[in-house]
Structure formats: structure tokens, C-alpha cells
């Protein structure tokens, strides 16, 4: 039986070979492939890799992935001749760009090299491998903004500030929540600086040091958990083409039948949009968390 990715590869190959997609024209991105054919991002990434391996598509700096020229018509070029002098910063920017457009699972040394138009081996002069690359990507994006010193007045305003800054960061980089860990934290300067800033915001409240670090980690965990739900929902929309509002509309009949049984009167009274706004849910969670922390602070005094 033909695998789903093979079916998509065959269809795109036919469009390229028949001239429907001409040399130099952009091909659908990984996320577009996932949405149009109703497949997972990982499967769409495999489709793109197969087309690239077959020499049917190539990545052009500034243009994205395009249909490649037939092999006999390609302009010869030196094996290793990047358009720019490759640097550590170039590698990180290209890797973040791939992750932003195709997801963290698409990031590999080979994929980033294609994005830069260089040989994969040239990247190893700047990073040791994929694990180190992802670690430094996290550090790079957490350095996209500077935390103010000393920041707004009051510990609560400070904690609200850093939580919302991290929320917006995760919204720009949907792969970020999946790249951080609490059991095995990434010891990188910019992320560590965020934890230090948070602890400094509550220093002097009379709390033990272990409580301060737990609060810093819990606050960060609240953001990452909510942001991961946001990323999952956006990815689900891209893969299925069905928005959350449309999904709720499609399942309304089943929900109405379930709630009409009378077994769930409280849920039946909930407005339809009360749980669909993920940003509002995060705002509520953050406020209630800080309310609880305020009680702890008042007791310590």
C-alpha cells in the first residue's frame, strides 16, 4: 500500500515534470503541503526531503524552495562556495527560520545547510550537531528582547511583564515550548538571565530561596504550558484546515445532544466562547496564579 507521503510526492513530481510548476517557481511550503493534503507536519517534511533528494526542488536564499532546473541546464558552481561568509549567527538565524516555517522537527544540519546554500559539513565548524543547534536556537530567541532594569514598580507588575513577554515570544516561535525542558533545563545565558530577573523581582519579600526558585520555574511553566496549547491548536488548524471555531461548529450537534441529557447542567450553562480564547485563558491562569502567590507573600510577612 502506498504511504501517504509517497502519494503527495508523486502528485508534486507530476506537476513539476509536466511543466505545471516551472523551474524557478515556488513550491508549496511544508505547512502548505500539510494543510492541502491533510497530513502531519512531519510527513510533509518527508515529502519535501524526497523531492529535494530527487533533484526536483532546491532552496534559493531569499526565495524559499523552488522547482530546480533540469540537471543538464544547471549552471556549474563550486562545491563549497556560500553566497556569504558563513558565521555562527548565520547558522542560528537560518535554523530559527526553518523552525518558524516548518516546525522544530524539520530542523537538521542538512536542512539548515540547504537553507544557507552550503554543504552540511561546513556547519560543523560552528555547531557540534543538532542538539547543540537547538539549544543555541533557544538561547538566541530568548535574547530577542531585553528585560528592563529595574522594571515596573512592584513584584506583581514585574511577574506579569515577564510572563507576557515570554507568551509573545512563544507566539512568534511556535516551536519554542517543545524545545525547553524543566527536568533537564537548558543552561544558556539568555534563558538563565530570565530566571535570575524573575527571582530578583521577588527578592526581599521575606521568602526562602527555594520558594523563590520554585516560583520562577512555576511561572515559566505556566507560560510554556499555555503556549504549547496555542502551538498545538495552530498546528492542528494548519494540518486539517479546520479552525477551532469551525471545529466547535461541526461538533455542536454532538455537544448539544450530550448536554441535553441533563447530566451536566453547569456545563450546559457555559457560553460557547468561554473556553475558546486561549489568550484569555492564559490571562485568567496568570491572574489566579499571582493571586495565590500574593497570599503566600502576605503570610510570610
N, C-alpha and C positions, 0 to 999 in steps of 0.2 A: 504493500500500500504506500502511495506517495506521501511523504511527510509534508506538513503544511508549508514549511519554508521552501521546499522544492517546487511546489505549485506556484508560489509567488515569484521565485527565481525564473521559472520557465516563462511566466507571463511577461515579466520585465525584459527578459532576454529576447523574446519575440518582438516586443515593441522596439527594442534597440536595433535588432538585425533587419527589421522591415523598414526602418527609417522613420517610424512614428516618433521616436525620440532620436534626434540627430546629434552628431558629435558636438560637444561643447554645451549642449543643453543640460540644465539641471535635472537631476532625477529626484524622485520623492525622498525626503529625509527619512531617517529611521522612524521617527514618531509619526510621520505621514503614512508610511507603509503599515505601521501597527494599526493606525486608525482606519485606513481604507480597507485593509484585508481582514480586520478583526483578529489580529494575532498579538501575542505578547511582545513587549519591547525587546526582550532577549532573542525571540525568534526573528524579529525584524532586523536586529543587529546581525544575525547569522545570514539573512538574505543579502544584506549589504556586503558582508565579507565574501560571500560566494561570488557575487558579481564582480567584486574587486579582484579576487583571485583569478577569475576567468578573463581579466583584462578588459571587461566591458565598461567599467566606470573607473574614474580616478578623481582624486581630490585636488582641487586647484585653490591655492591660497587666495582668499578674498572672494571666491566664487562658490565654494562648497563642493559637493560631489556632483560631477557632470559625466556625461557619456564620453568615453575615451575615443580618440581617433583610432581607426584601424591600424593594426601593428605596422603595416608597411608604409603608412603615411605619417608616422610619428617622427618628430624632429629628434635626432640623436642628441643625447646630453650625457655629461659625465655622471658616473655612478654616484658620487657624493659631491654635490655642488649646491648647497642650500642657497635660497634667494637672499637670506640674511645670515649674518654671523650668529650661529646658534648660541644661546645663552640659557642659563638656568631659568631665568624669568620667562623666556620664550616658551620653554617646555611646560612650565606651570600654566601659563595663560592658555596654551593650546589644549592642555589636559582639562582645564576647567571648562573651556568652550565645548569640548566633546561631551563632558558630563552634563553640562547645561542643556545641550541639544538632544543627546541620545540616552542619558542616564549613566549612572556610575558603572553599571555592568558593561558598558561599551568601552570603558577606558582600559587600554592596554598599551604597552610600549609600542607595539606595531601600529595601532590605530592613531596614536599621537604622532608617531613619525610620519604617517601618511598625511595627517593634518598639516604638518610643517613642511612636507615635501622633501624629507631627508630619509636616509637609511635608518632603520631601527637601532642599529648598533651605535650610531652617533649619540643617541640619548643616554647611553650608559656612562658617558663621560660626565653627566650632570646629575643623574639619579641611579640608585643601585638596582631598582626594579619597581614593579607595580606597587607593592606595599609601601615603599618609601615615597613613591609618587603621590599616592592617595593621601598619605599623612601630610605631605607638604602642601597638597591642594587645600586641605582643611585649614592649615595654618595660614595659607595665602588669603582665603576668603574671610577668615576671622580678622584679618588685618585690613579689610576694606574700609573700615571706619575707625575713628579714634574716639575712645571714651573720654568725656570731659573731666577735667580736674579743676575743682573738686566735684563738680556736678551739681545738680539741683539740691536745694535745701531739704533735709530730712531723709531718713533711711528709706521710707516707703517710696518717695519720688525717685530715689536712685534705683531701687529694685525694679520699679515699673519701667524706668528708662532702659535699663539693660535688657529686660525681658522683651520689650517691644523691638529693640534694635536687633536682637537675635531672631525674633519672629520674622522680621522683614528680610533678614539675611537668608533665612531658610526659604522664604517665599521666592527670592531671586535665584537661589540654588537648591532646587527641589531634591537633589541627591544628598545634600548635606546631612539631614537627620540619619540617613542609613550609614553614614561614614564615621560617626562618632560612637564611642562606647563608654559606659560607666564602670564596667568591671575591669576593662583594660584601657584606661584613659590615654589619649594621645598627649605625650609630653612635648608640646611645641610652644614656642614663645607667645604667639598671639592668643591662643586659647587659654594658656596659663594666666596671661595678663587679665583675661576676663574674670577668671575665678578670683584672682587677687583683688581686682577692683570691687567685686561683689562683697568679699569679706571685709574690705576696708569700709564699705558703705554701712556695715552693721557693727563695725568695731567701736567699742566704747559704750555699748548698750548693756554691759554687765553680763553678757552671755559667755559660757565656756567656749574655748577654741573649737572643741569637737562639734558643738551646736552650730557655730558659725560656718564651718566647712560643710556640714550636712545641709544647712540652709542654702548655701551657694550651689551645691550639687542638685538639691531638690528643685530649686528654681530653674536651673538649666534643664533638668529633666522634664519639668512641666512644659517648657517651650518645645523641646525636641519631640516629646510625645504628641503634642498638639500639631506640630509642624509635620510630623510623619503622617498623621491622618490626612492633613491637607495635601501632602505629596501623593499619597495613595489615591485620593479622590481625583486629583488632576490626571494621574496616570490612567486611572480607570476610564475617565472621560476620553482620553486620547486613544486608548486601546479599543474601546467599544463604540465611541462616537455618541454615547448617551450621557447627557449631563445629569447631575444629581436631581435637578428639578424634573427632568423628563423621566428619570428612573422612578421618582416618587409618584409621578402621574401614572406611569404604567402599572405600578403596584397598588394604586389607590383602591381598586376594587377588592383586591385580596385583603387589604388592611381594613376596609370598611366592613367586610364580611366578618373578619376576626373580632373587631371592636363591637360589632352589633350583637355579639353573643351576650353582652352584659357582664362578662367575666372581668373586664378591665375598664371600669368606669372612670378612673383617674386619667388613664392614657387616652380614653375617648374624648376627654375634655381639653386635651392639649392642642393648641393651634398648630396648623400644618407646618408653618415655617419656623417653629420654635427651636427645632434641633438641626435645621439645615444650614445655618450660617456658622461656618467653622470659626471665622474670626470672632464672632460674638461669643461662641462657646469658649474660646481661648480667653477672651476678655473676662468672662464670668469666672473661669477657673483661676485666673491670676488674681482677681479681686478677692475671691473667697480664701485663697491660699494666704494672701497678705493679711486678711482679717484674722486668720488663725495665728499667724506669726506675731501679729500685734498683741494678741492676748498673751502669748509666751513672753514677749518683751515686757509687758506691764507686770506680769507676775515676777519676773526676775528683778524688778525694781522694788 
